[in-house]
Amino acid sequence: MVTMNQTSDRAALGEFLRTRRAALQPADVGLRHGHRRRTPGLRREEVAELCAVSADYFARLERGTGPRPSEPMIAALARGLRLTPEERDHLFLLAGYRTARRDLRSRHVGPGLMRIVDGLAGATAQVMGPLGETLLQTPSAVALLGDETRYTGNARCAAYRWFTDPAARERYDPAEHEKNSRITVAQLRGAVTRDGPGSPAAELADVLRRASDEFAGLWERHEVGLRWSETKRFAHPQVGRLELYCQVLLEPDEGQSLLVFTATPGTESHEKLALLGVLGTESFAAE
């Protein structure tokens, strides 16, 4: 770790935060512009809410009088301010860290995808990392699938949960389980081939071969090229069965993808998905 200069770096950190806040417009985060904005950009209170910190804490950081932020806090600030990967790394350096840890870098959602998600607040959508880590969910997606952003360690990866945690399969149609397992293994094998030995994908595959007999057996098939269907069938504990379409938008530079779930208008699945969107996460918070 680099030792932080208690004067100049804090001042530079505060100035950088102020300029990024000034550059961020309400429309960039799905807010109405409104009236009586005496200064450019977002208000401190708005940015603080986006970063999940108090307005007073953010104000002290901007003034250069606050405590040194932790690495997870810097990551939260980078996401809330919709920073690019280069700006995120610069923010870590200003806070006295050489760079973001690998796990924090992998959780950073680029500003392009963030802007799209901000415009999809009422939709069922989520952002996925390169190994199936759920990075961001709309309230309707949480209601459909549960809060998948809460996991840590290997459990952040959907493949790991699928083969080690029976609860991971509960919201999917049982008739789809075998197919989903094969596709999951084939896609992880493709990632290992692409990224090579010692990569996070290879490490995950090694862990799963030891942890799951099912995974180990499927791994020995050497299947590749299997892809998800656009149609996904769910078995929700409250609203029952849903048949949804899953559209995928890829962000190749960061290896991230945006999944948007929709249903055919006029169908029972469309009505159930709308119900999840209205009720949000509160009524379906119990796992």
Secondary structure, DSSP 8 states (H G I E B T S, - for coil): -----TTHHHHHHHHHHHHHHHH--GGGGT----S---SSS--HHHHHHHHTS-HHHHHHHHHT-S----HHHHHHHHHHTT--HHHHHHHHHHTT-SS--HHHHHT---HHHHHHHHTTTTSEEEEE-TTSBEEEE-HHHHHHH--TTS--GGGGBHHHHHHH-GGGGTTB-GGGHHHHHHHHHHHHHHHHHHH-TTSHHHHHHHHHHHH-HHHHHHHTTT-------SEEEEEETTTEEEEEEEEEEEETTTTEEEEEEE--TTSHHHHHHHHHHHHTTGGG---
